[in-house]
Amino acid sequence: MDKDDLRERIWTRLEDEGVARFPFPPHGRIPNFAGASESAERLADLPEWSDADAVKANPDAPQLPVRRRALREGKVVYMARPRLGDEKPFAKLDPAEIADTDAAATVSKMDEHADPVGPDEVPRVDLVVSGSVAVTEDGARVGKGEGYSDLEYAVLRELGGVDDSTTVVTTVHELQVVDDDVRVEAHDVPMDIVVTPERVVRTDTEFARPSGIRWDDLPDEKVAEIPVLRRLRP
């Protein structure tokens, strides 16, 4: 299945069936969906969530309830800044130092409450939360097509922030769970758990995770645009 075709199909279906939520349109982004809060509640019932003290989360709208729940429960949340464009490309949200955790979890207010940190300042995180456009029950994930989520994981893996034992989860609407044959490439990060408003899917994925940054897959222009890549490149 061509990933671009799959993205367009999911974005259009979410819109046509009235499932998409602000921001609109869902196209070109990790789409927000009706039931995102219910997915966050179902995720919070899992032992992997209860055991997590530090969470790396994506900054997209459908995972806002997840970030808020994490901060309310005293978990430290790390979010990547847009396109990893800063020397310190991660934002650390420590609820012990934040008065308004609901505001801090939003992208628009994040900078007012977060401490910028480099990837080498991120300790080993216990749980990675990813946004998805589509995902399969065997763990293949399709993002919005820019590759930053996988690259963030690879950077943290390079520096010991995550490893093969780190649980990777995504929250999506049921319409985003597909049975297409999705090609998983070497830089793609598979999902261990898929959570929808209705159910939890433990993928038992057989897809391998990237063991670090795959330099041969990165064009020179992208490396030049991202300070942390320029610093880490051999």
N, C-alpha and C positions, 0 to 999 in steps of 0.2 A: 504494500500500500504506500503510495506516495504521501509523504508527511504533509506537504502543502495542501494536497487535496483533502486529507483527513482534517487538517485544521479548519479549512473553509467549511467543510461539512458540519463540524461540531459547532463552530461559531454561528453559522446560519441556523442550525437546528435549535440552539439555545435561544436565539432571538425569535424565531418563528413560533416556538412553543411557549413563549412568555416566561422562560426560566431565567434568562439573563437579568442581572441587576446592575445598578449604577457601579462603575461608569459605563456609558454607552458610546459607540456601539461595542459589542464584545469582541469584534474583529481586531486582530493585531495585538492582542493583549492576553494575559492570563485572565480568563473571563470570570467575573463575579456571578454568583448564582443563588437562586432561592434555596434556602436550607443550609447556607454556609455556617450559620450559628449552630444548627443541629449537628453538622459534621464535626465542628469543634468540640461539642459536648460529648459526642461518641468517641472522639479521639482521647478526650480527657479521662475516659473510663478505662483506658488500656493500661496495663502494668508498665509498658515502656514509657508512657507519659508520667506515671507516678514516680518512676525511678529516676527521671531526668531532672538534673539541677541546672543544666545549661542547654539551651536550644538555639540552633541556627535556623532562622526562618526567612522565607522570602518576603519581600515588602508589598506584595500585591493585595488588592482589595478582598478577595475571597478568603485570605488567611488572616485578615484583621481580627476576627473573633478568636483565632488560635493564639495570636500574639497577646491579645488582651488577657485571655485566660492564663497564659503562661506567667505574665507579669503579676496578675492578681494572686497567683499561687506561689509567688516568691522565686520564680525561675529567672535566671539571667538570660536575656535574649540578645542574640547577635543578628544583625541584618546587614546585607551588603549595600553599599551606596551605589547609585546608578552607574552601570557600566564599569564598576571598579575603577572609577576615574580619579580617585584621590591617592595620595601617598599612603594614607591610612584608610583603606577602602571599606572597613567594616565599622558599624555603629554598635556600641555596647550599651544595652539598656539594663541597668541594675535596679530592680524595684526597691531595694533598700535605700536608694538615693533619689527616688522619684516620688513626688507627691501625687501627681495626676497620671497614673499608669494608663488610663484609657486614652488620654491624649497622646502620651508618649509612644503608644503602639501604632499611631498613624504616621504615614509618610510625611504629611505636611508639618507635623509637630516633632518629628523624630529628632531633628537637629537641635531643638531647644533642650532636649533631655538626655541625649546620648553623648557618650564619650567616643571620639573617633579612635580606632585602634588598627594597627597593622595585623596581618594574618599571623605573624609570629607572636602576637600578644593574645591571640585567641587560645584559651586552654582547650583541652580535649572536650568537645561537646558530646552530649549524651544522645541527642535526637536531632535529626535534620528534617525540617518541614519544607516541602517543595510545592510550588504551584504547578498546575498542569493544564494543558488544553485537552488532552486525551490521555488515557492510560489503559493498559490491558490487565487482565486478571493474572497474567504471569509476570507482571512488573515492568513492562516496556512503557516508558513515558515519552510523551510528545509535548514539548514546550511551545513557546510562541515563535521559535525559530532563530533566535539570536545567539543561543548557546551560553549565556552568562551563568545560568544556574549550574550547569555542568562544570563550567570553568571555576566558579566559586568553590565547588566541592573539590576540584582538582588542586586548587591552591592550598586549601586547608589540609588536604591529604598529603601534599608535598611537605608540609611543615608539622604534621602530626596532630592536627586538630580533629581529624576523623580517621577511622580505619575500617577494616572489614566488619568489625563488630558493631559499628554505629548504625542504629536503626534509621532508615530513610522512609519517610511517609509522605503521602499527598492526600489532601482533602479535595473532593470533587463532587459534582452532581452525578447522579446515576446515569444521565445521558452521556456523560464524558467517559464512562467505562465501555470500551469497545472490544469487539472480538476480531478486529482486523489483524492481519499478519504484519506487525510493525517491525521494520528493520532496526536493530539495536547496534549502534556502532561503538567502537572501542572507547570513545570519549563520553558516551552516554551513561548516566547514573541510573540504574534500575531501582524500582521502588520495592521495599519490603512489605509495606502495608498500604492499602488503599482504603480510605474512609469516605463513605457517602452519608447522606442524611439517614439512609435506611439500613446500612450494613457496614461490616468491616471485612475486608478481603485480605487475608494473609497470603501473599503471592507465592511464597516458597520459590522465589525467582532463581533461575539457573543462569541468568546473565551475569557476567563478571563485571565488577566495578573497576573504573580506572584507578591505577595505583599511584597516580600523580599527574602532573601536567604532561600532556602529549605534545611536545614541542613541534614535532613534524607536522601536526595537524593545524598549527597556528600560523596564519600568514604574518609576514614581517610587519605589515601595517597595523595589525591588531596588537602585536607585542609593543610596537612603538606608542600606541595610544594608552596603554595601561601601565602605570608606573611600577606596580608590583611585579609584573612580568618582566619589565626591563631589568629590575633588580635581581630577580631569581634566575633569569635565563643563563644557562651555562656558557 
